[in-house]
Amino acid sequence: MDTLAKAKENLNNKGFLDIDTKDTTDYVAEINRLKKEKNAVILAHYYQEEAIQDIADFVGDSLQLAQEAAKTDADIIVFAGVHFMAETAKILNPKKKVLLPDLKAGCSLADSCPPEDFKAFKAKHPDHKVVTYINCSAEIKTMSDIVCTSSNAVKIINSFPKDQKIIFAPDKNLGDYLNKETGRDMLLWDGSCMVHEAFSIEKLLSLAAEHPDAEIIAHPESPSHILKTASYIGSTAGLLKYARESKKEKFIVATEAGILHEMIKQVPNKHLIPAPAEEDNTCACSECFYMRMNTMKKLFLCLEHELPAIEVDEKLAAEALIPIERMLALSI
């Protein structure tokens, strides 16, 4: 059994997946039928399970998915990702129905920034502009001057004058990386992604020693001690582009292991190794169980019943839309 298969088996045993060995439903055929009947579009993040990526109309990182959500003419958007992503799609499409296969598919990074705590934090620094990573709740977005993703964060930060004081939230690791890249001294909220925090530096260095011909490539949500080992640091889409264009034939990939499915498609002749997690005895890689809560069965059921649907308070959505649109305008 390969690494990813073991991880899926482990998640199913823990109750995060709903694999039924007796289920004979042809989910691919049924989902494609419902998409056509209901004029629905499936947007999926690179961290979704392989079958969902394969059936999606569009697969991308947070920026690409936000851009796609903003321009779709579908009546129904099925967001195969986590809650803040579907919420963002609803904010961009208040008149459309937005579905999330599993309403419990949250985000540890978004959860690390409670709105009331952040409101108090912001109030202590009234002379600061607020830049928030898109991995946050709608409430946090309403307190932001602009939103960013890992793909456009440097550009967004550099759009402010050098002397402008900035609060960056919620990811301290991404914020630290951006401070170094832009020469800023942004005030950072103390939040992080449990998937990227889980990488083991000792195991990573050991793996690199076993594969001296491999380049380490990493997502900037990873801690600084992981990023120091990397030959390239970039967003999910950036990692894919680098793997395509690099002359190297072997990569150790330090981000959520779901990216490997698309990466293998784009560079089938290259050797890809997931970066090792600290306390995972069933999988050599780091996987987000929130992302893996969405399954083909849940995708089918949410399309069939048009539930669960994402709802955002109208006033809250209008306020959160402003920093999102500012980001999109700078990302053309």
C-alpha positions as CSV (number, residue, x, y, z in Angstrom):
1,M,0.0,0.0,0.0
2,D,1.5,3.4,-1.0
3,T,1.9,6.4,1.3
4,L,-1.3,8.3,0.2
5,A,-3.4,5.1,0.3
6,K,-2.3,4.4,3.9
7,A,-3.2,8.0,4.9
8,K,-6.7,7.6,3.4
9,E,-7.2,4.3,5.2
10,N,-6.1,6.0,8.5
11,L,-8.5,8.9,8.0
12,N,-11.4,6.6,7.2
13,N,-10.6,4.5,10.4
14,K,-10.8,7.8,12.4
15,G,-14.1,8.6,10.9
16,F,-13.0,11.5,8.7
17,L,-13.9,9.8,5.5
18,D,-17.0,7.8,4.5
19,I,-15.6,5.0,2.4
20,D,-18.2,2.2,2.0
21,T,-16.8,-0.9,0.3
22,K,-20.4,-2.0,-0.5
23,D,-21.4,1.2,-2.2
24,T,-21.7,0.6,-6.0
25,T,-22.8,4.1,-7.0
26,D,-21.0,5.4,-10.0
27,Y,-20.2,8.8,-8.5
28,V,-18.4,10.1,-11.6
29,A,-21.4,9.5,-13.8
30,E,-23.9,10.8,-11.2
31,I,-22.0,13.9,-10.4
32,N,-21.5,14.7,-14.1
33,R,-25.2,14.2,-14.7
34,L,-26.2,16.5,-11.9
35,K,-23.7,19.2,-12.9
36,K,-25.2,19.3,-16.4
37,E,-28.8,19.2,-15.1
38,K,-28.3,22.0,-12.6
39,N,-25.8,24.2,-14.4
40,A,-23.3,23.6,-11.5
41,V,-19.6,24.1,-11.5
42,I,-17.2,22.2,-9.2
43,L,-14.2,24.2,-7.9
44,A,-11.6,22.2,-6.1
45,H,-8.4,23.0,-4.2
46,Y,-5.2,21.1,-5.0
47,Y,-5.4,19.6,-1.5
48,Q,-8.6,17.6,-2.2
49,E,-8.6,13.9,-2.8
50,E,-7.6,12.7,-6.2
51,A,-11.0,11.7,-7.5
52,I,-12.4,15.1,-6.6
53,Q,-9.6,16.9,-8.4
54,D,-10.2,14.7,-11.4
55,I,-13.9,15.5,-11.7
56,A,-13.7,19.2,-10.9
57,D,-14.2,21.8,-13.6
58,F,-11.4,23.8,-12.2
59,V,-8.6,23.0,-9.8
60,G,-6.4,25.7,-8.3
61,D,-4.9,27.5,-5.3
62,S,-6.7,30.1,-3.2
63,L,-6.1,33.0,-5.6
64,Q,-7.0,31.0,-8.7
65,L,-10.2,29.7,-7.1
66,A,-11.3,33.1,-5.9
67,Q,-10.7,34.5,-9.5
68,E,-12.7,31.6,-10.9
69,A,-15.5,32.0,-8.4
70,A,-15.7,35.7,-9.3
71,K,-16.3,35.1,-13.0
72,T,-18.4,31.9,-13.2
73,D,-21.8,31.9,-14.8
74,A,-22.9,28.7,-13.2
75,D,-26.1,28.8,-11.1
76,I,-24.6,26.5,-8.4
77,I,-21.0,26.6,-7.2
78,V,-19.8,23.4,-5.4
79,F,-16.7,24.3,-3.5
80,A,-14.5,21.3,-2.9
81,G,-12.3,22.9,-0.3
82,V,-12.8,24.2,3.2
83,H,-15.3,26.6,4.7
84,F,-13.4,29.9,4.3
85,M,-13.0,29.2,0.6
86,A,-16.7,28.5,0.0
87,E,-17.6,31.5,2.2
88,T,-15.4,33.7,-0.1
89,A,-17.1,32.3,-3.2
90,K,-20.5,33.2,-1.6
91,I,-19.3,36.7,-0.8
92,L,-18.3,37.1,-4.4
93,N,-21.6,35.5,-5.6
94,P,-24.4,36.6,-3.2
95,K,-27.2,35.6,-5.6
96,K,-25.8,32.1,-6.4
97,K,-26.1,29.0,-4.4
98,V,-22.7,27.9,-3.0
99,L,-22.4,24.4,-1.6
100,L,-19.7,22.8,0.5
101,P,-19.7,18.9,0.6
102,D,-19.0,18.8,4.3
103,L,-19.9,21.8,6.5
104,K,-17.4,20.7,9.1
105,A,-14.5,21.1,6.7
106,G,-12.8,24.0,8.5
107,C,-9.3,25.4,8.7
108,S,-6.9,25.4,11.6
109,L,-5.3,28.6,10.4
110,A,-8.7,30.4,10.2
111,D,-9.6,29.1,13.6
112,S,-6.4,30.5,15.1
113,C,-7.8,34.0,14.6
114,P,-11.0,34.5,16.6
115,P,-12.8,37.7,15.5
116,E,-13.3,39.2,18.9
117,D,-9.6,38.7,19.9
118,F,-8.4,40.1,16.6
119,K,-10.8,43.1,17.0
120,A,-9.1,43.9,20.3
121,F,-5.7,43.4,18.8
122,K,-6.4,45.8,15.9
123,A,-7.8,48.4,18.3
124,K,-4.4,48.6,20.0
125,H,-2.7,49.6,16.8
126,P,-5.0,52.2,15.1
127,D,-2.1,53.5,12.9
128,H,-1.7,50.1,11.2
129,K,-3.3,49.0,8.0
130,V,-4.5,45.4,8.0
131,V,-3.5,42.8,5.4
132,T,-5.1,39.4,5.9
133,Y,-4.3,36.1,4.3
134,I,-7.4,34.8,2.6
135,N,-7.4,31.8,5.0
136,C,-9.6,33.6,7.5
137,S,-13.3,34.1,8.3
138,A,-15.6,36.7,6.7
139,E,-15.5,38.5,10.1
140,I,-11.8,38.9,9.9
141,K,-12.0,40.1,6.3
142,T,-14.4,42.9,7.4
143,M,-11.6,44.2,9.6
144,S,-9.1,44.1,6.8
145,D,-7.9,46.8,4.4
146,I,-7.0,44.2,1.8
147,V,-6.8,40.4,1.5
148,C,-4.0,38.4,-0.1
149,T,-3.0,34.9,-1.0
150,S,0.4,33.3,-1.0
151,S,0.5,33.9,-4.8
152,N,0.1,37.6,-4.6
153,A,1.2,38.5,-1.0
154,V,4.5,40.2,-1.9
155,K,2.8,42.3,-4.5
156,I,0.0,43.2,-2.1
157,I,2.4,44.2,0.7
158,N,4.5,46.2,-1.7
159,S,1.4,48.2,-2.8
160,F,1.7,50.1,0.5
161,P,4.2,52.9,1.1
162,K,7.4,51.7,2.9
163,D,6.6,53.7,5.9
164,Q,3.1,52.4,6.4
165,K,2.7,50.3,9.5
166,I,1.0,47.0,8.7
167,I,-0.7,44.2,10.7
168,F,-0.5,40.8,9.0
169,A,-2.8,38.0,10.0
170,P,-3.5,35.2,10.6
171,D,-0.4,33.3,9.5
172,K,2.8,34.2,11.5
173,N,4.9,31.9,9.2
174,L,3.8,33.5,6.0
175,G,4.1,36.9,7.7
176,D,7.6,36.2,8.8
177,Y,8.5,35.1,5.3
178,L,6.9,38.3,3.8
179,N,8.8,40.5,6.2
180,K,12.1,39.1,4.9
181,E,11.0,39.3,1.3
182,T,9.7,42.9,1.4
183,G,12.1,44.3,4.0
184,R,9.1,45.2,6.2
185,D,8.6,44.9,10.0
186,M,4.9,44.0,9.9
187,L,3.2,43.2,13.2
188,L,2.2,39.5,13.0
189,W,-0.8,37.8,14.5
190,D,0.2,34.5,16.2
191,G,-1.6,32.0,14.0
192,S,-0.5,29.0,11.9
193,C,-1.6,26.1,9.8
194,M,-1.3,22.8,11.6
195,V,-0.4,20.9,8.4
196,H,2.6,23.1,7.7
197,E,3.6,23.2,11.3
198,A,3.7,19.4,11.4
199,F,6.8,19.1,9.2
200,S,9.8,17.6,11.0
201,I,13.1,19.3,10.4
202,E,15.0,16.3,11.6
203,K,13.2,13.9,9.2
204,L,13.4,16.4,6.4
205,L,17.2,16.8,6.7
206,S,17.5,13.0,7.0
207,L,15.4,12.6,3.8
208,A,17.5,15.2,2.0
209,A,20.6,13.3,3.0
210,E,19.2,10.2,1.5
211,H,18.4,12.1,-1.7
212,P,21.2,14.6,-2.2
213,D,20.2,15.2,-5.8
214,A,16.7,16.4,-4.7
215,E,15.6,20.0,-4.4
216,I,13.5,21.0,-1.4
217,I,10.6,23.2,-2.4
218,A,8.2,24.6,0.2
219,H,5.1,26.6,0.8
220,P,5.6,29.8,2.8
221,E,3.1,28.7,5.5
222,S,5.9,26.4,6.7
223,P,8.0,27.5,9.7
224,S,11.3,29.4,9.0
225,H,13.5,26.4,9.9
226,I,11.8,24.5,7.1
227,L,12.0,27.4,4.6
228,K,15.7,27.7,5.3
229,T,16.3,24.3,3.7
230,A,14.3,25.1,0.5
231,S,15.7,25.9,-2.9
232,Y,12.4,27.4,-3.8
233,I,9.5,28.9,-1.8
234,G,6.2,29.6,-3.3
235,S,2.4,29.2,-3.4
236,T,0.8,26.0,-4.4
237,A,0.6,27.2,-8.0
238,G,4.1,28.5,-7.7
239,L,5.4,25.1,-6.6
240,L,3.7,23.4,-9.6
241,K,5.2,26.0,-12.0
242,Y,8.7,25.6,-10.5
243,A,8.6,21.8,-10.8
244,R,7.6,22.1,-14.4
245,E,10.3,24.6,-15.3
246,S,13.2,23.4,-13.2
247,K,15.9,21.3,-14.8
248,K,16.0,19.2,-11.6
249,E,14.5,15.7,-11.8
250,K,13.8,15.1,-8.1
251,F,11.9,17.2,-5.5
252,I,11.1,17.0,-1.8
253,V,7.8,18.8,-1.6
254,A,7.0,20.6,1.7
255,T,3.3,21.4,1.6
256,E,0.0,19.4,1.9
257,A,0.5,16.1,0.0
258,G,-2.6,16.6,-2.1
259,I,-0.6,18.7,-4.5
260,L,1.4,15.6,-5.6
261,H,-1.6,14.4,-7.7
262,E,-1.5,17.4,-10.0
263,M,2.2,17.7,-9.8
264,I,2.6,14.1,-11.1
265,K,0.3,14.9,-14.0
266,Q,2.4,17.9,-14.9
267,V,5.8,16.4,-14.4
268,P,5.2,12.6,-14.9
269,N,8.9,11.8,-15.5
270,K,10.2,13.6,-12.3
271,H,10.6,12.0,-8.9
272,L,8.4,13.7,-6.2
273,I,8.8,13.0,-2.5
274,P,6.4,14.4,0.2
275,A,8.1,16.2,3.1
276,P,7.8,14.1,6.3
277,A,5.6,15.1,9.2
278,E,6.7,14.9,12.8
279,E,4.2,12.6,14.5
280,D,2.7,10.6,11.7
281,N,3.3,6.9,11.8
282,T,0.9,6.0,9.0
283,C,2.0,8.4,6.3
284,A,5.3,9.9,5.5
285,C,3.6,13.1,4.5
286,S,1.4,15.8,6.0
287,E,-2.3,15.8,5.1
288,C,-5.1,18.2,6.1
289,F,-7.9,16.1,7.5
290,Y,-10.3,19.1,7.0
291,M,-9.6,19.0,3.3
292,R,-10.0,15.2,3.2
293,M,-13.5,15.5,4.9
294,N,-14.9,16.1,1.4
295,T,-15.4,12.8,-0.5
296,M,-17.0,11.8,-3.8
297,K,-20.1,10.5,-1.9
298,K,-20.5,13.8,-0.1
299,L,-19.9,15.7,-3.3
300,F,-22.7,13.7,-5.0
301,L,-25.1,14.2,-2.1
302,C,-24.6,17.9,-1.8
303,L,-25.2,18.3,-5.5
304,E,-28.3,16.1,-5.4
305,H,-29.9,17.8,-2.4
306,E,-28.2,21.2,-2.8
307,L,-27.1,21.1,0.8
308,P,-25.2,22.1,2.8
309,A,-25.5,25.6,1.4
310,I,-23.2,28.5,2.6
311,E,-25.0,31.5,3.9
312,V,-23.3,34.8,4.8
313,D,-25.1,37.8,6.4
314,E,-25.8,40.4,3.8
315,K,-24.1,43.3,5.7
316,L,-21.1,41.1,6.6
317,A,-20.7,40.0,3.1
318,A,-20.8,43.5,1.7
319,E,-18.1,44.6,4.1
320,A,-15.9,41.5,3.5
321,L,-16.3,42.0,-0.3
322,I,-14.3,45.3,-0.2
323,P,-10.9,43.9,0.7
324,I,-11.4,40.8,-1.5
325,E,-12.1,43.0,-4.6
326,R,-9.1,45.2,-3.8
327,M,-7.0,42.0,-3.9
328,L,-8.5,40.8,-7.2
329,A,-7.9,44.3,-8.7
330,L,-4.2,44.0,-7.9
331,S,-4.0,40.5,-9.1
332,I,-4.9,40.9,-12.8
